[in-house]
Amino acid sequence: MTMRLTLNLDLNANDLEALCSLVDHPKAVAAASAPHDPREQARIIDVLAEIKSQITVTNYEVRE
């Protein structure tokens, strides 16, 4: 079963850089997360690739 997940994140520049680092290095993330489970690594890599393909950065100004 496939489920649609929608996230809206307000990230500062450092946090956005960290997120980009995760999705830019899915094999390293997968190896660290599931070092002895190749199937789980494959799932993690696929999920991070999907996240990367959906990232859209919108600049906006918060006015208070």
C-alpha positions in Angstrom: 0.0 0.0 0.0 1.3 3.5 -0.9 0.5 6.5 1.3 1.0 10.1 0.4 2.9 12.1 3.0 3.1 15.9 2.8 5.5 17.9 4.9 5.8 21.6 5.3 9.1 22.5 7.1 10.3 25.8 8.2 14.1 25.4 8.3 16.9 27.8 8.8 19.8 27.7 6.3 21.9 25.4 8.5 19.0 22.9 8.9 18.3 23.0 5.2 21.9 22.2 4.5 21.7 19.3 6.9 18.6 18.0 5.2 20.3 18.3 1.8 23.3 16.4 3.1 21.1 13.5 4.2 19.3 13.3 0.8 22.6 13.8 -1.1 24.2 10.8 0.6 21.6 8.1 0.9 24.0 5.2 0.8 26.0 6.6 3.8 22.7 7.2 5.7 21.5 3.7 4.9 24.8 2.1 5.9 24.8 3.9 9.2 21.1 3.2 9.9 21.0 -0.5 8.9 24.6 -1.8 8.6 23.7 -5.5 8.4 20.4 -5.3 6.5 20.7 -4.8 2.7 17.0 -4.8 2.2 16.5 -2.0 4.7 19.3 -0.1 3.2 17.6 -0.3 -0.2 14.4 1.0 1.3 16.2 3.9 3.0 18.0 4.8 -0.2 14.7 4.7 -2.1 12.9 6.9 0.5 15.7 9.5 0.5 15.7 9.6 -3.3 12.0 10.2 -3.2 12.3 12.9 -0.6 15.1 14.6 -2.6 13.0 14.6 -5.8 10.2 16.4 -3.9 12.2 19.1 -2.1 11.2 22.6 -3.2 12.7 25.5 -1.4 10.6 28.7 -1.2 12.0 31.8 0.2 9.6 33.9 2.2 9.7 36.7 4.8 8.1 36.4 8.1 6.4 39.6 9.2 5.3 40.1 12.7 
